[in-house]
Amino acid sequence: MRALEELVAELGAAFLCADLQLTPKTRDDHAAYVASWLKVLKDDTRAIFTAASHAGRAVAFLHAQAKAKGLAA
């Protein structure tokens, strides 16, 4: 289950980077890190959709918090 949680976090970070027009830096260990998700993705064909849905809700929550604090346009 940890791999799915990490996938949610990484997708959320990617969504936020896109929203904020940031270009993330790649790291040398990303290939090995991403490889840990392959088992989850192979075992559950809907895992990517589940992770993306959770990540999207988390990003929406963060945007709402920023807006409530006057930090968003």
Secondary structure, DSSP 8 states (H G I E B T S, - for coil): -HHHHHHHHHHHHHHHHHHTT------TTHHHHHHHHHHHHHH-TTHHHHHHHHHHHHHHHHHHHHHHTT---
